[in-house]
Amino acid sequence: MTLNNKKEQRKIQKKVFVDTSIIVDIDRGKKDTIELCKRLTASNNALISTVTVSEILTGSYLRSDYVSSVSKAQKVLGQFMWIPLNGEIAKLVAQLNAYLFSKGLPIEYQDVVIAASCLVERCDVLLTENKDHFSRFSKLKGMVMTNEELSKKLDS
C-alpha cells in the first residue's frame, strides 16, 4: 500500500450517518454527492436509518414509473448499512423530541430518528443538506456536515 492509499484509508475511516436529503440528491443525479457516497460505501462506513429506506421507497412507489423507480432506489439503498429503529434509539428519540418541544423547535419525526440513530451508532459525521434541523442538537455539535463540507475535510 502506498503512502497516499494509507492516507486515504485513514480519512475514510470516519463513520458517517447519511440523511435522507443525501439519498434524494443521489436520485437527482448530483455528481458530487454520488462520488462522495461511492467513497463512503466502498469503505463500509456509511449508514442510513431504516426510516430513510421507508421515506425513499415511499417516494419511489408514488411515481408513475414506480417499478423502475423502486428498483433503482433499492440498488442505491443497498449500498449502505441499514440501522433499524430499536429500543435504544426509540428511547433517545423520545428524549430528543421532548427537548425540541420544550424549546419550541420541533422538527420532523424522521429527522429525530436519524439524529438518534447517528448518536447511538457513535458516528463521526451526520451527512445532510439540512443542517438547520440537525444543528439543533447539542450532542451533534461539530458532527453535522454537508456534502461539500465533508468532501473538503476528506480531501485535506
C-alpha positions as CSV (number, residue, x, y, z in Angstrom):
1,M,0.0,0.0,0.0
2,T,1.4,3.4,-0.9
3,L,1.5,6.4,1.4
4,N,-1.4,8.0,-0.5
5,N,-3.5,4.9,-0.1
6,K,-2.8,4.7,3.6
7,K,-3.7,8.4,3.9
8,E,-7.0,7.7,2.0
9,Q,-7.8,4.8,4.3
10,R,-7.3,6.9,7.4
11,K,-9.5,9.7,6.0
12,I,-12.4,7.3,5.1
13,Q,-12.4,5.6,8.4
14,K,-14.9,8.1,9.6
15,K,-18.3,6.5,10.4
16,V,-20.8,8.6,8.5
17,F,-24.6,8.6,9.1
18,V,-26.3,9.7,5.9
19,D,-29.6,11.7,6.0
20,T,-32.4,11.2,3.6
21,S,-31.6,14.5,1.9
22,I,-28.3,13.0,0.6
23,I,-30.1,10.0,-0.9
24,V,-32.5,12.3,-2.6
25,D,-29.5,14.2,-4.1
26,I,-28.2,10.9,-5.4
27,D,-31.6,10.2,-7.1
28,R,-31.5,13.7,-8.6
29,G,-28.1,12.8,-10.1
30,K,-25.9,15.2,-8.2
31,K,-22.5,14.0,-9.3
32,D,-20.5,15.3,-6.3
33,T,-22.9,13.6,-3.9
34,I,-22.8,10.4,-5.9
35,E,-19.0,10.4,-5.9
36,L,-18.8,11.1,-2.1
37,C,-21.2,8.3,-1.3
38,K,-19.3,5.9,-3.5
39,R,-16.2,6.6,-1.5
40,L,-18.1,6.2,1.8
41,T,-19.9,3.0,0.8
42,A,-16.7,1.5,-0.6
43,S,-15.2,1.7,2.9
44,N,-18.4,0.3,4.5
45,N,-18.6,3.3,6.8
46,A,-21.9,4.8,5.5
47,L,-25.0,4.1,7.5
48,I,-28.7,5.0,7.0
49,S,-31.8,4.6,9.1
50,T,-34.5,2.2,8.0
51,V,-36.7,5.3,8.3
52,T,-34.7,6.7,5.4
53,V,-35.3,3.5,3.5
54,S,-39.0,3.9,4.1
55,E,-39.0,7.6,3.0
56,I,-37.1,6.9,-0.2
57,L,-39.2,3.9,-1.1
58,T,-42.5,5.8,-0.4
59,G,-41.4,8.4,-2.9
60,S,-40.5,5.7,-5.4
61,Y,-43.8,3.9,-5.1
62,L,-45.7,7.2,-5.7
63,R,-44.1,7.7,-9.1
64,S,-45.9,6.7,-12.3
65,D,-42.8,4.7,-13.2
66,Y,-42.7,3.1,-9.8
67,V,-41.4,-0.3,-10.9
68,S,-38.1,1.1,-12.3
69,S,-38.0,3.8,-9.6
70,V,-38.3,1.2,-6.8
71,S,-35.6,-1.0,-8.4
72,K,-33.2,2.0,-8.8
73,A,-33.9,3.1,-5.2
74,Q,-33.2,-0.4,-3.8
75,K,-29.9,-0.5,-5.6
76,V,-28.8,2.8,-4.1
77,L,-30.1,2.0,-0.6
78,G,-28.4,-1.5,-0.7
79,Q,-25.0,0.2,-0.8
80,F,-25.5,1.5,2.8
81,M,-25.6,-0.3,6.1
82,W,-29.2,-0.1,7.4
83,I,-29.7,0.7,11.1
84,P,-33.2,-0.3,12.4
85,L,-35.2,1.7,14.8
86,N,-34.7,-0.3,18.0
87,G,-35.5,0.2,21.7
88,E,-32.3,2.2,22.5
89,I,-32.8,4.5,19.5
90,A,-36.6,4.9,20.4
91,K,-35.7,6.0,23.9
92,L,-33.2,8.6,22.6
93,V,-35.8,9.8,20.1
94,A,-38.2,10.4,22.9
95,Q,-35.6,12.4,24.8
96,L,-34.6,14.4,21.8
97,N,-38.2,15.1,20.8
98,A,-39.0,16.3,24.4
99,Y,-36.0,18.6,24.3
100,L,-37.1,20.1,20.9
101,F,-40.7,20.5,22.0
102,S,-39.6,22.2,25.3
103,K,-37.5,24.7,23.3
104,G,-40.3,25.3,20.7
105,L,-38.1,23.9,18.0
106,P,-39.8,20.7,16.8
107,I,-38.7,19.0,13.6
108,E,-40.0,16.0,11.6
109,Y,-40.0,12.8,13.5
110,Q,-37.9,11.1,10.8
111,D,-35.1,13.6,11.3
112,V,-35.2,13.0,15.1
113,V,-34.9,9.2,14.4
114,I,-31.9,9.9,12.1
115,A,-30.2,12.1,14.8
116,A,-30.8,9.5,17.5
117,S,-29.5,6.7,15.3
118,C,-26.4,8.6,14.5
119,L,-25.7,9.1,18.2
120,V,-26.4,5.6,19.2
121,E,-24.2,4.3,16.4
122,R,-21.4,6.6,17.6
123,C,-20.9,8.1,14.2
124,D,-18.3,10.8,13.5
125,V,-20.4,12.7,11.0
126,L,-24.1,13.2,10.2
127,L,-24.1,14.0,6.4
128,T,-27.1,16.1,5.4
129,E,-28.2,19.0,3.2
130,N,-30.5,20.1,6.1
131,K,-28.0,21.4,8.7
132,D,-30.6,23.6,10.3
133,H,-32.6,20.7,11.7
134,F,-29.7,18.6,13.0
135,S,-27.7,21.5,14.4
136,R,-30.5,22.0,17.0
137,F,-29.0,19.0,18.9
138,S,-26.0,20.0,21.1
139,K,-24.9,16.3,21.1
140,L,-24.3,16.6,17.3
141,K,-22.3,19.8,17.6
142,G,-19.4,19.7,15.1
143,M,-20.7,16.5,13.5
144,V,-23.3,17.8,11.1
145,M,-21.8,18.4,7.7
146,T,-23.0,19.0,4.1
147,N,-21.7,17.0,1.2
148,E,-19.4,19.9,0.3
149,E,-18.0,20.2,3.8
150,L,-17.3,16.5,4.2
151,S,-15.7,16.3,0.8
152,K,-13.3,19.1,1.7
153,K,-12.5,17.6,5.0
154,L,-11.7,14.2,3.4
155,D,-9.6,15.8,0.7
156,S,-7.5,17.8,3.2
